[in-house]
Amino acid sequence: MSETSAGAAPAAEAPVAEVDETAEEQIAFDINDFPAGARGAIEAVLMVVDEPVSEVALASALELPVEDVLGHLQALADDYELGNRGFTVRNVAGGWRVYSRPEYAPVVEKFLLDGQQAKLTQASLETLAVIAYRQPISRSRVSAVRGVNVDGVVRTLLTRGLIAEVGAEGESGATLYGTTDYFLQRLGLRSLDELPALAPYLPEVDVLDELAEQGRA
């Protein structure tokens, strides 16, 4: 006889979690009710994000097809361009964000940095360039290219979030460094492929190995 015979008490059902629909009701909306519709809603979100947001995330939040979101993003960029606005919307580091236009860089820089020592030093810029073009690269190789010790500069770049540890060399175990998404954001790039063609002016990897060995000798 099975355990669930007619005389046996029915098995207790697993409790069903009660869903509080209050929060969902509070944020429910009809995209067509907004003054500027979906385009205005996308614009509003982009104005408050701290980092680039993907079209997929925008589509999910606004309950729109990804294709529609991409169309609205391009339309916003076109509107800003035609209107000679001081800002635009760009696809950078895998997501979309509002950026000030390059033409206004001098006034933006003066407003943000006037009286502050926030700029990278020449040494930091040179070290960052070597890492950007030859990543992943060890600290000793960077030192070999620049001809000076770069320990302090690397620490500064790590602190500012422009570079990060990305692994270790197989033989020596030395830490390898590469640039971050924040680096792409600061330069307004979608990927490292958009870096200016400066790599030919840097030593090749085998030359770096030789220089690094000389530095350790």
N, C-alpha and C positions, 0 to 999 in steps of 0.2 A: 504494500500500500504506500502510495506517495505521501510525503509529509504534508501536502496541502489537500488532505481529505476533507469531505464535507463537514466533518465534526470539528476540524481544527480551526483555530482562530485565524482570521486572515492576517497575513504578514503586514507589519506596520510600514506604511509608505515613507520614503525619505522626505523630510520636511522641505518645503519649497521656500526659497529665500524670498522675502518680500522686497520688492523693488520700489525705492522711493522715487516717484516720477516727478517730484516737485522741482528738482534741479533741471530736469529736461524741459519741463514746462516753462521754467523761467528763461531759458535760452532759446526756446523755439522761435523761429522767424520764417518769414516768407521773403526770399531774396528780392521779389518784385515789389515789395513794399518800401524798399529803400529809395530815397530821392534819385540816386544815380544808379540804381539797380546793382547788378553783380559787379560792374566795374568799380563803382564807388565803394562797395564792400571790400573788394580786393585792395583797393588803395588804402582804406582805413586800416586793414591788417598790416600792410607793409609799413605804415607810418609808426607802428608801435613795436615791431620786432627788433631784437637786439642782434640778430645774426640772420644770414640769408635763409629763406624758407622755400622749400621745394614746391613746385606746382602741384605735386601729389598731395602734400599737406594742405595747401590752400583749397584744393578741390574737395578734400575730405571735410574740412572745417565749414566750407560754404555749401556743401552738398551739390557740387557742380561737376560735370564731366571735365576731365583733365584737358581735353582739347579746347573746351570753352574757356578755361582759365588761361591757357597759353595765348589764345586769341585776344583776351582782354588785356593781358600783360603787354603784348606787343602794341595794342591800340593805345595803352597808357603811355608807353615809350614814344610812340609817334605823336601823341597829343602834346607831350612835354617838349618834344623837339620843335614842333610847329609853333608852339606858343613861346619859344625862347625862354622857357622856365629855367630857374637856377638849379634845378635838380632833374634827375631822370631815374628810371627803373632799369636795373641791369641784372643779368644772370651771371652770378659770380660764385665760385667755389661750390657749385652744385645747387644753388638756390637763388631766389630773387630778393632784391632789397632796393630801397630808395637810396641813391647816392647823389651828392652834389656834383654838378658838371665840372669837368677838368678846367674849363675856362675860368672858373671862380676859385680855383685852388689858392691863389695868393691871399684873397680876403678871408677865406675860411681858415687858412693856416695862421694868419695874423690874429684872428679872433680867438682861436684855440690855444695858440702857443705863445702869444705875446707875453713876455715877462717870464716864461717858463723854459726850463732846460729839458725839453721833452724830445728833442731831435736825437737821432742816433749819431754817434761820432763817425768820423771818416773811417776809423779802424773797424767799427761795428759794421758799417756799410760794406766795406771790402770783404770782411769775413762772411757776412751774410750772402754776398754775391758768390763767393767760392762755394759755399754750402749749397746754394740754390742751383748752381750749374753742374756741380759734381756729386750731388747726393745719390746714394748715401755715402758719407765720407767721414773718416775719423778725425779727431782733433789734431793728431800728429801730421796728417796730410795737409790739413788747412794751414798749420804752422809752417810746413815746408813751402807751400805756395806763397805765403805772405812774408816768410823770412823772419817772423817774430813769434813769440809765445802768444797764444790766443786764448789761454784758459779763462782769463777774466772776461774777455769779450764774449766767449761762448756762454758763460754764466749769465751775462746781461741779456743775450738773445733768448736764452731759455726762460729767463724771468719774464720777459716781455711776450712770451708765447709765440715768437716768430719761428723758432726751431724746436725740435723735440728729438728725443732718443728714439731711433727706429730699428735698432738691432745691434748686433756685434759682429766683428770680423771673425771669420772662421778660424784662422791660424793664431792671430795675436789676442783675440778676445776683446780688442779695443772697441769702445762704444762708437756706433755710427750715428750720425746726425742727418736730419732732413728738415725741410721746411714744413710748415703747418697750413691748415686751411685759413687760419688767421692771417698768415703771410699773404695768401692769395687775395683775401678780402682787402687788406691794406693797399695792395698794388692794383686792385680792381681787375684781377685776372680770373678766368674760369678754370684754367689749368696751367701747369708748368709749360705746356707747349706754346703758350702765348708770351713767354719771356722773350725779350729782345735777343737777337742772334749775336750774343757776345761769347758764347762757349768756345769758339775757335781761338780766342785770345788767351785762354787758360791752358795750362799744361795738360797733356794727355794723362790718363790714369797710370800708365806704366812709368811715366816720368815722375808722377807724384810718389809712387812706390819707392823709386830710387832716391828721391829727395828725402823722403821720410826715413829711409834707412840711414842716410848720411846724418840726419839730425839726431838719430839715436846712437850713432857711433861715438 
